[in-house]
């Protein structure tokens, strides 16, 4: 999920808005695009996505990268 999509969903959930309302609020500048309150959730989401990609989706790719080799597709 892209940072901006995550921010819209997070803001919508946090402020009781629909995702469309959160999008309009972001575009109108009513809410900062990257408020401090989103820094930790964004970092957690990025870490979870990276972990899921490396271990769940492609465990052999992770092993190859750890060994400094290019994974075979």
N, CA and C atoms as a LAMMPS dump frame, in Angstrom:
ITEM: TIMESTEP
0
ITEM: NUMBER OF ATOMS
219
ITEM: BOX BOUNDS ff ff ff
-5.0000000000000000e+02 5.0000000000000000e+02
-5.0000000000000000e+02 5.0000000000000000e+02
-5.0000000000000000e+02 5.0000000000000000e+02
ITEM: ATOMS id mol type element x y z
1 1 1 N 0.84 -1.163 0
2 1 2 C 0 0 0
3 1 3 C 0.891 1.234 0
4 2 1 N 0.567 2.165 -0.864
5 2 2 C 1.351 3.398 -0.946
6 2 3 C 1.131 4.235 0.308
7 3 1 N 2.124 5.06 0.626
8 3 2 C 2.04 5.901 1.817
9 3 3 C 0.792 6.775 1.821
10 4 1 N 0.478 7.359 0.689
11 4 2 C -0.663 8.261 0.632
12 4 3 C -1.976 7.491 0.827
13 5 1 N -2.071 6.29 0.259
14 5 2 C -3.269 5.474 0.449
15 5 3 C -3.413 5.091 1.915
16 6 1 N -2.298 4.713 2.528
17 6 2 C -2.315 4.351 3.938
18 6 3 C -2.733 5.557 4.779
19 7 1 N -2.192 6.724 4.449
20 7 2 C -2.532 7.939 5.196
21 7 3 C -4.022 8.237 5.1
22 8 1 N -4.577 8.112 3.904
23 8 2 C -6.02 8.367 3.74
24 8 3 C -6.839 7.387 4.566
25 9 1 N -6.505 6.112 4.507
26 9 2 C -7.253 5.106 5.269
27 9 3 C -7.1 5.322 6.77
28 10 1 N -5.885 5.636 7.194
29 10 2 C -5.625 5.862 8.617
30 10 3 C -6.385 7.084 9.121
31 11 1 N -6.346 8.174 8.35
32 11 2 C -7.065 9.388 8.738
33 11 3 C -8.57 9.143 8.766
34 12 1 N -9.048 8.43 7.782
35 12 2 C -10.48 8.138 7.742
36 12 3 C -10.899 7.374 8.989
37 13 1 N -10.125 6.374 9.348
38 13 2 C -10.445 5.568 10.529
39 13 3 C -10.285 6.398 11.805
40 14 1 N -9.228 7.19 11.898
41 14 2 C -8.942 7.967 13.107
42 14 3 C -9.961 9.071 13.358
43 15 1 N -10.409 9.734 12.302
44 15 2 C -11.301 10.875 12.46
45 15 3 C -12.753 10.556 12.125
46 16 1 N -13.049 9.286 11.89
47 16 2 C -14.42 8.898 11.594
48 16 3 C -14.921 9.424 10.262
49 17 1 N -13.998 9.564 9.307
50 17 2 C -14.349 10.06 7.978
51 17 3 C -14.443 8.88 7.017
52 18 1 N -15.037 9.143 5.874
53 18 2 C -14.914 8.17 4.8
54 18 3 C -13.554 8.414 4.154
55 19 1 N -13.086 7.446 3.399
56 19 2 C -11.805 7.618 2.706
57 19 3 C -11.907 8.794 1.73
58 20 1 N -13.044 8.96 1.079
59 20 2 C -13.225 10.09 0.158
60 20 3 C -13.116 11.427 0.89
61 21 1 N -13.725 11.522 2.092
62 21 2 C -13.629 12.759 2.876
63 21 3 C -12.195 13.022 3.311
64 22 1 N -11.487 11.987 3.711
65 22 2 C -10.083 12.147 4.112
66 22 3 C -9.246 12.603 2.922
67 23 1 N -9.541 12.062 1.748
68 23 2 C -8.829 12.471 0.532
69 23 3 C -9.078 13.941 0.245
70 24 1 N -10.335 14.363 0.339
71 24 2 C -10.664 15.78 0.109
72 24 3 C -9.978 16.667 1.142
73 25 1 N -9.932 16.239 2.394
74 25 2 C -9.289 17.022 3.447
75 25 3 C -7.792 17.151 3.172
76 26 1 N -7.17 16.068 2.705
77 26 2 C -5.745 16.117 2.365
78 26 3 C -5.502 17.066 1.203
79 27 1 N -6.327 16.952 0.177
80 27 2 C -6.164 17.787 -1.012
81 27 3 C -6.399 19.253 -0.663
82 28 1 N -7.39 19.52 0.175
83 28 2 C -7.716 20.897 0.549
84 28 3 C -6.698 21.476 1.522
85 29 1 N -5.82 20.642 2.038
86 29 2 C -4.806 21.118 2.968
87 29 3 C -5.318 21.26 4.39
88 30 1 N -6.487 20.685 4.668
89 30 2 C -7.036 20.768 6.012
90 30 3 C -6.267 19.872 6.978
91 31 1 N -5.682 18.822 6.434
92 31 2 C -4.864 17.91 7.223
93 31 3 C -3.531 17.812 6.504
94 32 1 N -2.435 17.865 7.256
95 32 2 C -1.114 17.749 6.634
96 32 3 C -1.001 16.404 5.934
97 33 1 N -0.221 16.369 4.865
98 33 2 C -0.076 15.117 4.132
99 33 3 C 0.656 14.059 4.937
100 34 1 N 1.622 14.456 5.765
101 34 2 C 2.324 13.489 6.596
102 34 3 C 2.38 14.01 8.036
103 35 1 N 1.245 13.992 8.723
104 35 2 C 1.268 14.453 10.104
105 35 3 C 2.116 13.535 10.973
106 36 1 N 2.64 14.072 12.044
107 36 2 C 3.487 13.293 12.943
108 36 3 C 2.781 12.041 13.443
109 37 1 N 1.473 12.121 13.6
110 37 2 C 0.732 10.973 14.122
111 37 3 C 0.836 9.774 13.171
112 38 1 N 1.156 10.021 11.899
113 38 2 C 1.253 8.926 10.931
114 38 3 C 2.653 8.333 10.821
115 39 1 N 3.67 8.982 11.384
116 39 2 C 5.037 8.506 11.2
117 39 3 C 5.225 7.076 11.703
118 40 1 N 4.783 6.781 12.923
119 40 2 C 4.947 5.434 13.478
120 40 3 C 4.119 4.405 12.711
121 41 1 N 2.818 4.664 12.438
122 41 2 C 2.057 3.682 11.666
123 41 3 C 2.624 3.434 10.267
124 42 1 N 3.137 4.498 9.623
125 42 2 C 3.734 4.315 8.299
126 42 3 C 4.985 3.457 8.388
127 43 1 N 5.813 3.702 9.392
128 43 2 C 7.028 2.901 9.566
129 43 3 C 6.67 1.445 9.84
130 44 1 N 5.655 1.228 10.672
131 44 2 C 5.215 -0.145 10.963
132 44 3 C 4.671 -0.821 9.705
133 45 1 N 3.885 -0.088 8.927
134 45 2 C 3.316 -0.662 7.701
135 45 3 C 4.415 -1.012 6.708
136 46 1 N 5.415 -0.118 6.577
137 46 2 C 6.533 -0.404 5.672
138 46 3 C 7.301 -1.633 6.139
139 47 1 N 7.565 -1.722 7.44
140 47 2 C 8.309 -2.86 7.978
141 47 3 C 7.526 -4.156 7.781
142 48 1 N 6.234 -4.112 8.034
143 48 2 C 5.402 -5.306 7.854
144 48 3 C 5.372 -5.73 6.389
145 49 1 N 5.264 -4.753 5.491
146 49 2 C 5.247 -5.074 4.06
147 49 3 C 6.582 -5.659 3.627
148 50 1 N 7.681 -5.091 4.11
149 50 2 C 9.006 -5.597 3.746
150 50 3 C 9.202 -7.005 4.293
151 51 1 N 8.765 -7.221 5.519
152 51 2 C 8.909 -8.54 6.13
153 51 3 C 8.069 -9.561 5.385
154 52 1 N 6.838 -9.199 5.056
155 52 2 C 5.935 -10.103 4.34
156 52 3 C 6.518 -10.425 2.968
157 53 1 N 7.037 -9.422 2.287
158 53 2 C 7.608 -9.627 0.963
159 53 3 C 8.81 -10.559 1.038
160 54 1 N 9.675 -10.319 2.009
161 54 2 C 10.901 -11.107 2.084
162 54 3 C 10.668 -12.535 2.574
163 55 1 N 9.814 -12.711 3.558
164 55 2 C 9.695 -14.031 4.165
165 55 3 C 8.515 -14.844 3.656
166 56 1 N 7.355 -14.234 3.519
167 56 2 C 6.171 -14.99 3.123
168 56 3 C 6.109 -15.223 1.618
169 57 1 N 6.41 -14.189 0.858
170 57 2 C 6.251 -14.266 -0.584
171 57 3 C 7.449 -14.932 -1.256
172 58 1 N 8.642 -14.571 -0.812
173 58 2 C 9.835 -15.072 -1.497
174 58 3 C 10.95 -15.425 -0.512
175 59 1 N 10.78 -16.509 0.264
176 59 2 C 11.823 -16.851 1.233
177 59 3 C 13.159 -17.189 0.574
178 60 1 N 13.145 -17.785 -0.609
179 60 2 C 14.39 -18.109 -1.299
180 60 3 C 15.091 -16.856 -1.792
181 61 1 N 14.311 -15.857 -2.169
182 61 2 C 14.887 -14.581 -2.597
183 61 3 C 15.616 -13.941 -1.421
184 62 1 N 15.005 -13.99 -0.257
185 62 2 C 15.635 -13.415 0.929
186 62 3 C 16.957 -14.131 1.218
187 63 1 N 16.951 -15.443 1.158
188 63 2 C 18.176 -16.208 1.412
189 63 3 C 19.254 -15.846 0.397
190 64 1 N 18.887 -15.718 -0.865
191 64 2 C 19.852 -15.363 -1.906
192 64 3 C 20.427 -13.977 -1.652
193 65 1 N 19.553 -13.043 -1.27
194 65 2 C 20.026 -11.688 -0.998
195 65 3 C 20.96 -11.662 0.209
196 66 1 N 20.658 -12.466 1.209
197 66 2 C 21.509 -12.523 2.403
198 66 3 C 22.901 -13.055 2.045
199 67 1 N 22.96 -13.916 1.05
200 67 2 C 24.234 -14.47 0.61
201 67 3 C 24.922 -13.578 -0.425
202 68 1 N 24.259 -12.476 -0.765
203 68 2 C 24.838 -11.547 -1.728
204 68 3 C 24.724 -12.015 -3.158
205 69 1 N 23.756 -12.879 -3.421
206 69 2 C 23.556 -13.392 -4.775
207 69 3 C 22.229 -12.893 -5.312
208 70 1 N 22.127 -12.813 -6.62
209 70 2 C 20.872 -12.444 -7.241
210 70 3 C 19.956 -13.667 -7.247
211 71 1 N 18.708 -13.511 -6.84
212 71 2 C 17.794 -14.655 -6.863
213 71 3 C 17.453 -15.066 -8.294
214 72 1 N 17.207 -16.344 -8.45
215 72 2 C 16.821 -16.883 -9.754
216 72 3 C 15.322 -16.769 -9.88
217 73 1 N 14.867 -16.271 -11.028
218 73 2 C 13.409 -16.133 -11.231
219 73 3 C 12.873 -17.341 -11.934
